Amino acid sequence: MLDQATLTDRHMHISKEKILVYLLENGAATSPLNADDALFSSGLLDSVTMMNLIMFIEENCRFQIQPQDVTLENFDTVSKIIGYINEQP
């Protein structure tokens, strides 16, 4: 089990703002997004862009996202992504 310091450290490396900037700087969005804008279901992200986003999150949070966790419920908005990250042990 991870201790509180590890959890705090993990969450310090990612934020809604950091993900939104990543999406804008890497061409996934042509204009600024809101944290509740649909990413995949709207067609904004394709499967390759989604995989790049997942790798970005894994690198910043230092844990591996399981394939079965990559669902619209967990990854369709930046807010949902942050919620998913915060639920991880």
Sequence and secondary structure as in RCSB ss.txt:
>XXXX:A:sequence
MLDQATLTDRHMHISKEKILVYLLENGAATSPLNADDALFSSGLLDSVTMMNLIMFIEENCRFQIQPQDVTLENF
DTVSKIIGYINEQP
>XXXX:A:secstr
   HHHHHHHHHT  HHHHHHHHHHTTS SS   TTS STTTTSS HHHHHHHHHHHHHHHTS   GGG SHHHH
SSHHHHHHHHHH  
